[in-house]
Amino acid sequence: MVDSLIENNRLWAREKTRVDPDFFSRLVRQQAPDYLWIGCSDSRVPANEIVNLDPGELFVHRNVANLAPAQDANYLSVLQYAVHVLKVKHVLVVGHYGCGGVRAAINSKDHGLIDHWLSPIRDVAHNHRHELSAFDDDNAKIDRLCELNVIAQVRNVSVNPIIHSAWVQGHQVAIHGWVYSIANGLVTDMNVSVRSMADRQRLFDI
């Protein structure tokens, strides 16, 4: 089973060099992506493929339910490297409809350790409980919470000291919030893009 993945790798590499003989030599020379993708670990949400970018064009961080918590050293290390070393111009926070992590955050089951990780989503659900309680359909409610979670994580990124420092230094980095639909392959822009300290204040009114 695993051997077939190695064979797939050989076929992929050969096809890449057949179409573009300099493809891998360019990758070796430099990593200069314009984008940092903060997305969900879900195997159905392949970052590069969704936006049709080649390796080297998208710096990627993924975790369960696309969170951007200020206490997570892994996420913070990725953000710091992307913004201050790679000088990305855009941070994309990308959730997806039907997210299992979002669903798990608000159902009554015990999921063990991951329940601690998902606690920020429960906070989002609590803050928007009146809006969410109006949904009769559970799937529609989960999808709306997926959107609200993306907005909350854009907010988290925008107030992070790493982003603040970049803006103070004159680095023009923008943060965007999208939600991907596995059902049709399309992303929805949540229209919460933030490009400056002055710009981010409107996120706290949502």
PyRosetta script that sets phi, psi and omega in degrees:
from pyrosetta import init, pose_from_sequence

init()
pose = pose_from_sequence("MVDSLIENNRLWAREKTRVDPDFFSRLVRQQAPDYLWIGCSDSRVPANEIVNLDPGELFVHRNVANLAPAQDANYLSVLQYAVHVLKVKHVLVVGHYGCGGVRAAINSKDHGLIDHWLSPIRDVAHNHRHELSAFDDDNAKIDRLCELNVIAQVRNVSVNPIIHSAWVQGHQVAIHGWVYSIANGLVTDMNVSVRSMADRQRLFDI")
pose.set_psi(1, -50.2)
pose.set_omega(1, 179.0)
pose.set_phi(2, -68.8)
pose.set_psi(2, -34.5)
pose.set_omega(2, 178.9)
pose.set_phi(3, -58.4)
pose.set_psi(3, -32.2)
pose.set_omega(3, 179.5)
pose.set_phi(4, -66.7)
pose.set_psi(4, -29.4)
pose.set_omega(4, 176.8)
pose.set_phi(5, -68.3)
pose.set_psi(5, -37.7)
pose.set_omega(5, 177.6)
pose.set_phi(6, -65.5)
pose.set_psi(6, -40.4)
pose.set_omega(6, 176.9)
pose.set_phi(7, -64.4)
pose.set_psi(7, -40.3)
pose.set_omega(7, 175.7)
pose.set_phi(8, -59.4)
pose.set_psi(8, -39.9)
pose.set_omega(8, 178.6)
pose.set_phi(9, -61.2)
pose.set_psi(9, -43.1)
pose.set_omega(9, -179.9)
pose.set_phi(10, -63.4)
pose.set_psi(10, -43.0)
pose.set_omega(10, 179.3)
pose.set_phi(11, -64.4)
pose.set_psi(11, -42.4)
pose.set_omega(11, 179.4)
pose.set_phi(12, -62.1)
pose.set_psi(12, -46.1)
pose.set_omega(12, -178.8)
pose.set_phi(13, -63.8)
pose.set_psi(13, -41.0)
pose.set_omega(13, 178.9)
pose.set_phi(14, -64.1)
pose.set_psi(14, -41.6)
pose.set_omega(14, -179.8)
pose.set_phi(15, -65.7)
pose.set_psi(15, -39.7)
pose.set_omega(15, 178.5)
pose.set_phi(16, -60.3)
pose.set_psi(16, -46.8)
pose.set_omega(16, -178.3)
pose.set_phi(17, -73.5)
pose.set_psi(17, -26.5)
pose.set_omega(17, 175.8)
pose.set_phi(18, -65.5)
pose.set_psi(18, -43.7)
pose.set_omega(18, -178.8)
pose.set_phi(19, -76.4)
pose.set_psi(19, -37.5)
pose.set_omega(19, -175.3)
pose.set_phi(20, -142.5)
pose.set_psi(20, 92.6)
pose.set_omega(20, -175.2)
pose.set_phi(21, -57.9)
pose.set_psi(21, -25.1)
pose.set_omega(21, -177.4)
pose.set_phi(22, -96.6)
pose.set_psi(22, 8.1)
pose.set_omega(22, -173.1)
pose.set_phi(23, -56.2)
pose.set_psi(23, -54.1)
pose.set_omega(23, -174.9)
pose.set_phi(24, -74.0)
pose.set_psi(24, -32.5)
pose.set_omega(24, 178.3)
pose.set_phi(25, -65.3)
pose.set_psi(25, -34.3)
pose.set_omega(25, 176.2)
pose.set_phi(26, -67.1)
pose.set_psi(26, -40.6)
pose.set_omega(26, 179.4)
pose.set_phi(27, -62.8)
pose.set_psi(27, -38.8)
pose.set_omega(27, -179.5)
pose.set_phi(28, -64.6)
pose.set_psi(28, -37.7)
pose.set_omega(28, -174.4)
pose.set_phi(29, -70.1)
pose.set_psi(29, -34.2)
pose.set_omega(29, -170.6)
pose.set_phi(30, -162.4)
pose.set_psi(30, 143.3)
pose.set_omega(30, 168.4)
pose.set_phi(31, -116.0)
pose.set_psi(31, 111.8)
pose.set_omega(31, -176.3)
pose.set_phi(32, -139.2)
pose.set_psi(32, 60.4)
pose.set_omega(32, -179.3)
pose.set_phi(33, -73.4)
pose.set_psi(33, 150.3)
pose.set_omega(33, 174.6)
pose.set_phi(34, -91.1)
pose.set_psi(34, -10.8)
pose.set_omega(34, -169.9)
pose.set_phi(35, -128.6)
pose.set_psi(35, 140.1)
pose.set_omega(35, 166.4)
pose.set_phi(36, -110.4)
pose.set_psi(36, 126.2)
pose.set_omega(36, 179.3)
pose.set_phi(37, -104.3)
pose.set_psi(37, 120.8)
pose.set_omega(37, 173.1)
pose.set_phi(38, -109.9)
pose.set_psi(38, 104.5)
pose.set_omega(38, -172.2)
pose.set_phi(39, -132.7)
pose.set_psi(39, -178.2)
pose.set_omega(39, -179.6)
pose.set_phi(40, -83.3)
pose.set_psi(40, 152.1)
pose.set_omega(40, 179.0)
pose.set_phi(41, -74.2)
pose.set_psi(41, -7.3)
pose.set_omega(41, -176.8)
pose.set_phi(42, -50.0)
pose.set_psi(42, 129.4)
pose.set_omega(42, -175.9)
pose.set_phi(43, -66.5)
pose.set_psi(43, -14.2)
pose.set_omega(43, -179.3)
pose.set_phi(44, -89.4)
pose.set_psi(44, 5.3)
pose.set_omega(44, -175.6)
pose.set_phi(45, -123.0)
pose.set_psi(45, 74.2)
pose.set_omega(45, -178.0)
pose.set_phi(46, -80.2)
pose.set_psi(46, 110.9)
pose.set_omega(46, -169.5)
pose.set_phi(47, -54.4)
pose.set_psi(47, -58.0)
pose.set_omega(47, -175.8)
pose.set_phi(48, -59.6)
pose.set_psi(48, -41.0)
pose.set_omega(48, -176.8)
pose.set_phi(49, -66.2)
pose.set_psi(49, -38.9)
pose.set_omega(49, -177.2)
pose.set_phi(50, -59.6)
pose.set_psi(50, -38.3)
pose.set_omega(50, -178.4)
pose.set_phi(51, -106.3)
pose.set_psi(51, 10.2)
pose.set_omega(51, 173.4)
pose.set_phi(52, 55.5)
pose.set_psi(52, 49.3)
pose.set_omega(52, 177.0)
pose.set_phi(53, -114.9)
pose.set_psi(53, 148.6)
pose.set_omega(53, 178.3)
pose.set_phi(54, -80.1)
pose.set_psi(54, 163.8)
pose.set_omega(54, 170.5)
pose.set_phi(55, -54.3)
pose.set_psi(55, 139.9)
pose.set_omega(55, -178.1)
pose.set_phi(56, 96.2)
pose.set_psi(56, -13.5)
pose.set_omega(56, -177.5)
pose.set_phi(57, -101.5)
pose.set_psi(57, -6.2)
pose.set_omega(57, -176.2)
pose.set_phi(58, -144.4)
pose.set_psi(58, 119.3)
pose.set_omega(58, 175.2)
pose.set_phi(59, -89.1)
pose.set_psi(59, 129.7)
pose.set_omega(59, -167.0)
pose.set_phi(60, -123.2)
pose.set_psi(60, 132.7)
pose.set_omega(60, 168.9)
pose.set_phi(61, -126.7)
pose.set_psi(61, 128.0)
pose.set_omega(61, -178.6)
pose.set_phi(62, -130.8)
pose.set_psi(62, 142.5)
pose.set_omega(62, 173.3)
pose.set_phi(63, -152.7)
pose.set_psi(63, 173.1)
pose.set_omega(63, -178.9)
pose.set_phi(64, -64.6)
pose.set_psi(64, 121.2)
pose.set_omega(64, 176.1)
pose.set_phi(65, 70.3)
pose.set_psi(65, 24.1)
pose.set_omega(65, 172.4)
pose.set_phi(66, 44.3)
pose.set_psi(66, 55.6)
pose.set_omega(66, 179.7)
pose.set_phi(67, -90.3)
pose.set_psi(67, 155.2)
pose.set_omega(67, 176.9)
pose.set_phi(68, -130.7)
pose.set_psi(68, 65.4)
pose.set_omega(68, -174.5)
pose.set_phi(69, -80.7)
pose.set_psi(69, 138.0)
pose.set_omega(69, -176.7)
pose.set_phi(70, -66.3)
pose.set_psi(70, -12.3)
pose.set_omega(70, -177.8)
pose.set_phi(71, -99.1)
pose.set_psi(71, -2.3)
pose.set_omega(71, -174.8)
pose.set_phi(72, -92.7)
pose.set_psi(72, 109.7)
pose.set_omega(72, -176.0)
pose.set_phi(73, -65.0)
pose.set_psi(73, -32.1)
pose.set_omega(73, 179.4)
pose.set_phi(74, -63.5)
pose.set_psi(74, -54.4)
pose.set_omega(74, 178.1)
pose.set_phi(75, -58.3)
pose.set_psi(75, -45.2)
pose.set_omega(75, -177.7)
pose.set_phi(76, -63.1)
pose.set_psi(76, -37.8)
pose.set_omega(76, 178.6)
pose.set_phi(77, -64.8)
pose.set_psi(77, -41.7)
pose.set_omega(77, 177.8)
pose.set_phi(78, -64.0)
pose.set_psi(78, -45.8)
pose.set_omega(78, -179.1)
pose.set_phi(79, -61.8)
pose.set_psi(79, -45.1)
pose.set_omega(79, -179.0)
pose.set_phi(80, -62.6)
pose.set_psi(80, -45.4)
pose.set_omega(80, -179.0)
pose.set_phi(81, -65.8)
pose.set_psi(81, -42.8)
pose.set_omega(81, -178.4)
pose.set_phi(82, -63.9)
pose.set_psi(82, -44.5)
pose.set_omega(82, -173.7)
pose.set_phi(83, -80.5)
pose.set_psi(83, -46.0)
pose.set_omega(83, -172.1)
pose.set_phi(84, -93.1)
pose.set_psi(84, -22.9)
pose.set_omega(84, 179.5)
pose.set_phi(85, -103.8)
pose.set_psi(85, -54.2)
pose.set_omega(85, -179.4)
pose.set_phi(86, -77.5)
pose.set_psi(86, -20.3)
pose.set_omega(86, 179.0)
pose.set_phi(87, 60.5)
pose.set_psi(87, 45.1)
pose.set_omega(87, 177.5)
pose.set_phi(88, -60.9)
pose.set_psi(88, 152.8)
pose.set_omega(88, -178.6)
pose.set_phi(89, -99.4)
pose.set_psi(89, -18.2)
pose.set_omega(89, -176.6)
pose.set_phi(90, -140.8)
pose.set_psi(90, 135.6)
pose.set_omega(90, 171.5)
pose.set_phi(91, -109.6)
pose.set_psi(91, 120.7)
pose.set_omega(91, -178.7)
pose.set_phi(92, -106.3)
pose.set_psi(92, 113.8)
pose.set_omega(92, 173.5)
pose.set_phi(93, -94.7)
pose.set_psi(93, 114.0)
pose.set_omega(93, -170.4)
pose.set_phi(94, -124.0)
pose.set_psi(94, 110.8)
pose.set_omega(94, 171.7)
pose.set_phi(95, -96.1)
pose.set_psi(95, -176.6)
pose.set_omega(95, 175.9)
pose.set_phi(96, -146.2)
pose.set_psi(96, 146.7)
pose.set_omega(96, 179.5)
pose.set_phi(97, -64.7)
pose.set_psi(97, 145.7)
pose.set_omega(97, -179.2)
pose.set_phi(98, 73.8)
pose.set_psi(98, 20.4)
pose.set_omega(98, -176.4)
pose.set_phi(99, -60.0)
pose.set_psi(99, 123.8)
pose.set_omega(99, 179.9)
pose.set_phi(100, -65.1)
pose.set_psi(100, -33.4)
pose.set_omega(100, 177.7)
pose.set_phi(101, -65.5)
pose.set_psi(101, -41.8)
pose.set_omega(101, 177.6)
pose.set_phi(102, -64.8)
pose.set_psi(102, -42.1)
pose.set_omega(102, 178.4)
pose.set_phi(103, -62.7)
pose.set_psi(103, -44.2)
pose.set_omega(103, -178.9)
pose.set_phi(104, -63.9)
pose.set_psi(104, -30.6)
pose.set_omega(104, -177.3)
pose.set_phi(105, -63.3)
pose.set_psi(105, -29.1)
pose.set_omega(105, -173.5)
pose.set_phi(106, -117.6)
pose.set_psi(106, 2.5)
pose.set_omega(106, 173.9)
pose.set_phi(107, -86.9)
pose.set_psi(107, 171.1)
pose.set_omega(107, -170.5)
pose.set_phi(108, -90.2)
pose.set_psi(108, 3.8)
pose.set_omega(108, -177.8)
pose.set_phi(109, -80.3)
pose.set_psi(109, 155.1)
pose.set_omega(109, 174.8)
pose.set_phi(110, -90.7)
pose.set_psi(110, 118.9)
pose.set_omega(110, -178.1)
pose.set_phi(111, -108.0)
pose.set_psi(111, 5.7)
pose.set_omega(111, 178.9)
pose.set_phi(112, 78.6)
pose.set_psi(112, -139.5)
pose.set_omega(112, -172.5)
pose.set_phi(113, -56.9)
pose.set_psi(113, -37.5)
pose.set_omega(113, -175.0)
pose.set_phi(114, -63.6)
pose.set_psi(114, -21.8)
pose.set_omega(114, 177.6)
pose.set_phi(115, -59.3)
pose.set_psi(115, -33.4)
pose.set_omega(115, 177.7)
pose.set_phi(116, -68.1)
pose.set_psi(116, -42.9)
pose.set_omega(116, -179.9)
pose.set_phi(117, -62.1)
pose.set_psi(117, -37.2)
pose.set_omega(117, -174.2)
pose.set_phi(118, -85.2)
pose.set_psi(118, 0.1)
pose.set_omega(118, -176.2)
pose.set_phi(119, -57.7)
pose.set_psi(119, -33.4)
pose.set_omega(119, 176.7)
pose.set_phi(120, -60.4)
pose.set_psi(120, -30.1)
pose.set_omega(120, 179.2)
pose.set_phi(121, -71.2)
pose.set_psi(121, -35.3)
pose.set_omega(121, 175.9)
pose.set_phi(122, -63.9)
pose.set_psi(122, -35.1)
pose.set_omega(122, 175.7)
pose.set_phi(123, -63.6)
pose.set_psi(123, -42.1)
pose.set_omega(123, 177.9)
pose.set_phi(124, -62.3)
pose.set_psi(124, -44.1)
pose.set_omega(124, 179.3)
pose.set_phi(125, -61.9)
pose.set_psi(125, -39.6)
pose.set_omega(125, 179.3)
pose.set_phi(126, -66.0)
pose.set_psi(126, -43.1)
pose.set_omega(126, -178.8)
pose.set_phi(127, -64.9)
pose.set_psi(127, -24.8)
pose.set_omega(127, -178.6)
pose.set_phi(128, -116.2)
pose.set_psi(128, 27.0)
pose.set_omega(128, -174.0)
pose.set_phi(129, -60.6)
pose.set_psi(129, -34.5)
pose.set_omega(129, -178.5)
pose.set_phi(130, -68.5)
pose.set_psi(130, -42.8)
pose.set_omega(130, 176.8)
pose.set_phi(131, -64.3)
pose.set_psi(131, -45.4)
pose.set_omega(131, -176.0)
pose.set_phi(132, -68.8)
pose.set_psi(132, -31.3)
pose.set_omega(132, -178.7)
pose.set_phi(133, -69.0)
pose.set_psi(133, -14.8)
pose.set_omega(133, -179.6)
pose.set_phi(134, -79.3)
pose.set_psi(134, -10.9)
pose.set_omega(134, -179.7)
pose.set_phi(135, -83.9)
pose.set_psi(135, 126.6)
pose.set_omega(135, 174.8)
pose.set_phi(136, -84.5)
pose.set_psi(136, -28.8)
pose.set_omega(136, -178.0)
pose.set_phi(137, -93.7)
pose.set_psi(137, 123.7)
pose.set_omega(137, -177.1)
pose.set_phi(138, -63.2)
pose.set_psi(138, -39.0)
pose.set_omega(138, -179.2)
pose.set_phi(139, -65.5)
pose.set_psi(139, -40.2)
pose.set_omega(139, 177.3)
pose.set_phi(140, -64.9)
pose.set_psi(140, -37.4)
pose.set_omega(140, 178.3)
pose.set_phi(141, -65.4)
pose.set_psi(141, -43.2)
pose.set_omega(141, 178.1)
pose.set_phi(142, -63.5)
pose.set_psi(142, -42.3)
pose.set_omega(142, -179.9)
pose.set_phi(143, -62.1)
pose.set_psi(143, -40.0)
pose.set_omega(143, 177.5)
pose.set_phi(144, -66.6)
pose.set_psi(144, -37.8)
pose.set_omega(144, 177.5)
pose.set_phi(145, -66.8)
pose.set_psi(145, -33.3)
pose.set_omega(145, 173.8)
pose.set_phi(146, -59.2)
pose.set_psi(146, -43.1)
pose.set_omega(146, 177.8)
pose.set_phi(147, -64.6)
pose.set_psi(147, -46.0)
pose.set_omega(147, -179.2)
pose.set_phi(148, -63.8)
pose.set_psi(148, -35.4)
pose.set_omega(148, 177.7)
pose.set_phi(149, -65.6)
pose.set_psi(149, -41.3)
pose.set_omega(149, 177.0)
pose.set_phi(150, -60.5)
pose.set_psi(150, -44.8)
pose.set_omega(150, 179.0)
pose.set_phi(151, -60.5)
pose.set_psi(151, -42.4)
pose.set_omega(151, 179.2)
pose.set_phi(152, -63.7)
pose.set_psi(152, -38.4)
pose.set_omega(152, -179.3)
pose.set_phi(153, -74.1)
pose.set_psi(153, -33.3)
pose.set_omega(153, 171.9)
pose.set_phi(154, -60.4)
pose.set_psi(154, -42.0)
pose.set_omega(154, 176.9)
pose.set_phi(155, -60.3)
pose.set_psi(155, -44.7)
pose.set_omega(155, 179.6)
pose.set_phi(156, -60.2)
pose.set_psi(156, -44.5)
pose.set_omega(156, 179.4)
pose.set_phi(157, -63.5)
pose.set_psi(157, -41.6)
pose.set_omega(157, -174.0)
pose.set_phi(158, -67.1)
pose.set_psi(158, -26.4)
pose.set_omega(158, -179.6)
pose.set_phi(159, -97.4)
pose.set_psi(159, 0.8)
pose.set_omega(159, -179.1)
pose.set_phi(160, -68.2)
pose.set_psi(160, 138.5)
pose.set_omega(160, 179.7)
pose.set_phi(161, -58.0)
pose.set_psi(161, -27.6)
pose.set_omega(161, 178.1)
pose.set_phi(162, -64.3)
pose.set_psi(162, -43.5)
pose.set_omega(162, 177.4)
pose.set_phi(163, -69.6)
pose.set_psi(163, -43.0)
pose.set_omega(163, 178.6)
pose.set_phi(164, -56.3)
pose.set_psi(164, -45.9)
pose.set_omega(164, 179.7)
pose.set_phi(165, -61.9)
pose.set_psi(165, -41.2)
pose.set_omega(165, 179.6)
pose.set_phi(166, -62.3)
pose.set_psi(166, -44.8)
pose.set_omega(166, 179.4)
pose.set_phi(167, -63.6)
pose.set_psi(167, -41.5)
pose.set_omega(167, 179.0)
pose.set_phi(168, -60.8)
pose.set_psi(168, -36.6)
pose.set_omega(168, -179.6)
pose.set_phi(169, -80.4)
pose.set_psi(169, -0.5)
pose.set_omega(169, 177.3)
pose.set_phi(170, 88.3)
pose.set_psi(170, 9.5)
pose.set_omega(170, 178.1)
pose.set_phi(171, -80.9)
pose.set_psi(171, 119.5)
pose.set_omega(171, -176.4)
pose.set_phi(172, -86.7)
pose.set_psi(172, 90.6)
pose.set_omega(172, 178.0)
pose.set_phi(173, -114.5)
pose.set_psi(173, 131.5)
pose.set_omega(173, -178.4)
pose.set_phi(174, -110.4)
pose.set_psi(174, 148.3)
pose.set_omega(174, 179.3)
pose.set_phi(175, -115.8)
pose.set_psi(175, 133.7)
pose.set_omega(175, -176.8)
pose.set_phi(176, -128.8)
pose.set_psi(176, 152.5)
pose.set_omega(176, 178.0)
pose.set_phi(177, -121.2)
pose.set_psi(177, 121.2)
pose.set_omega(177, 179.5)
pose.set_phi(178, -125.6)
pose.set_psi(178, 156.6)
pose.set_omega(178, 170.1)
pose.set_phi(179, -128.3)
pose.set_psi(179, 128.4)
pose.set_omega(179, -176.5)
pose.set_phi(180, -96.9)
pose.set_psi(180, 140.6)
pose.set_omega(180, 175.7)
pose.set_phi(181, -104.3)
pose.set_psi(181, 115.8)
pose.set_omega(181, 176.4)
pose.set_phi(182, -65.7)
pose.set_psi(182, -27.3)
pose.set_omega(182, -175.4)
pose.set_phi(183, -67.7)
pose.set_psi(183, -31.3)
pose.set_omega(183, -177.7)
pose.set_phi(184, -133.1)
pose.set_psi(184, -1.8)
pose.set_omega(184, 176.4)
pose.set_phi(185, 79.8)
pose.set_psi(185, 9.5)
pose.set_omega(185, -175.8)
pose.set_phi(186, -104.7)
pose.set_psi(186, 149.1)
pose.set_omega(186, 174.4)
pose.set_phi(187, -101.1)
pose.set_psi(187, 147.0)
pose.set_omega(187, 174.7)
pose.set_phi(188, -112.8)
pose.set_psi(188, 124.1)
pose.set_omega(188, 176.5)
pose.set_phi(189, -78.5)
pose.set_psi(189, 123.3)
pose.set_omega(189, -178.9)
pose.set_phi(190, -80.1)
pose.set_psi(190, 0.3)
pose.set_omega(190, 177.2)
pose.set_phi(191, 57.3)
pose.set_psi(191, 44.3)
pose.set_omega(191, 177.6)
pose.set_phi(192, -123.5)
pose.set_psi(192, 28.3)
pose.set_omega(192, -177.7)
pose.set_phi(193, -62.5)
pose.set_psi(193, 140.9)
pose.set_omega(193, -178.3)
pose.set_phi(194, -127.5)
pose.set_psi(194, 129.2)
pose.set_omega(194, -176.4)
pose.set_phi(195, -123.2)
pose.set_psi(195, -2.6)
pose.set_omega(195, -178.4)
pose.set_phi(196, -162.8)
pose.set_psi(196, 169.5)
pose.set_omega(196, 177.8)
pose.set_phi(197, -63.6)
pose.set_psi(197, -37.4)
pose.set_omega(197, 179.0)
pose.set_phi(198, -68.3)
pose.set_psi(198, -35.5)
pose.set_omega(198, -176.4)
pose.set_phi(199, -69.6)
pose.set_psi(199, -30.5)
pose.set_omega(199, -171.6)
pose.set_phi(200, -74.0)
pose.set_psi(200, -17.2)
pose.set_omega(200, -175.8)
pose.set_phi(201, -59.7)
pose.set_psi(201, -31.9)
pose.set_omega(201, -177.2)
pose.set_phi(202, -66.0)
pose.set_psi(202, -22.3)
pose.set_omega(202, 178.9)
pose.set_phi(203, -65.0)
pose.set_psi(203, -26.5)
pose.set_omega(203, -177.4)
pose.set_phi(204, -83.8)
pose.set_psi(204, -1.5)
pose.set_omega(204, 176.0)
pose.set_phi(205, -99.6)
pose.set_psi(205, -1.3)
pose.set_omega(205, -178.9)
pose.set_phi(206, -86.3)
pose.dump_pdb("model.pdb")
